[in-house]
Amino acid sequence: MLNSDAREQEYLLHAIDGAHGLATQGELFLWSQGALQALLPHGVLLCIQLDEQGRARKVECLHSSVLAASASALLCDARQGPAPAWLRQWQQGGGQPLALQAGAMGHGLLHGCGPLACGGSAMVLLGMPAAAGVRESWLLQLLLPYLHLALQRIASAAPAPAVSPRQAEILQWLREGKNNGEIGRLLGISPLTVKNHLQRLYRQLGVNNRAHAVAQFPIPPLADLSKIFTL
């Protein structure tokens, strides 16, 4: 077992405890921005569902800051995006944690499980502050089973309510902590219009405040693909 200090062990136990029972995208998003960030700082988490042959079947993108729609679309494209190439590199390396140089997204780390009869999964951390080493690889290996089970539970749950492109933009700025006036200026609409959008969003998502809205629907909609990564 890799040596770690008492604080890191505490963070790890907290992360494992918090990962038990994750069953929605909102819960996974909140966990990734708290317990996971404390151990493995990152800008983007890609959750890749694999088929029985270990190929990307579906890609989910969780991120704490506003990500360009074109970048999100590319990351989430299971065939044309970078996921297939990264998975091939990981498989050719014997299925060990793989440090990545992800072009515009900087340093990254990939690890997964599979192929499995029920379909495996792989996790990719992007936007890490430095190149991943032995410590980061070890931590992701320990957390991978809990992330895999969370993905399985989320896949079997009911889909999140659909939102309009304008509502999705507002959700992104909510995640950045912007108030109604700031969002209105960014989108070229009035604060009252922003408020009306939010009230409809709360009803659609079954929530009562901004934090719960972001947690309930953390992933922005996809847009047209744009090649922005160096593989």
C-alpha positions, 0 to 999 in steps of 0.5 A: 500500500502506498504511504499516505499521511493521516489527512489523506487517509481521512480524505480517502475514507470520507470519499469512500463513505460518501460514494456509497449509495450515489444514485443520481447525476446530481449526487455524483456531481456534488461528491466529485466536487467535494470528496473527490476534489480534495484527493484528486483536483481536476477540472473535468470528470468524464464517466465512460460507460463501456460495452462488453468489448470494452468500447465507449458506449456513452460518455458523461461530462461533469465539470465545476466551471463553464465549459464551451459547448463545443468542448463538452460536445466533443468530450461526450461523443463516444465515437468521434471524441477523444475517448476511443483513442484514450481507451486504446492507449489504456488497454495497450498499457495492460489496463493500468492507470494511464497518465494523459496529455489531453491537449487544451485540457492539460494533464489527465488520468484514466483508469477503468474496469472491463470488459465485463459481461454487464459492461464496464466503465472508465473514468478520466480526470482532466485539467489536473494541476500537474502530471499524474504520478503513482499517488494519483494512480493509486487513489483512482484505483481505490475509488474506481469500484465505487464510481463504477457502481454509481454509474450502474445505479445512475444508468438504471435510474429515470432520466433527468427532465429535459431543459431548453438551451436557454435554461441550460445556459442559466444553469451553467452560470448558476454553477459559477455563482452568478446572480440574476443581474449578472446572468442577465447581462451575460445573456442579454436578457433582463434579471426578471426574465432570468428569474422567470426562467429559474422559477420554471426550472425549479418546477421542472426539476422539482427543487426549491433553490439554485444549489439543488437545481445545479445538483439535479441537472449538472450536465450542459447540453451538447452542441456541434463537434469541434476538434480542439484536442490533440490526441 
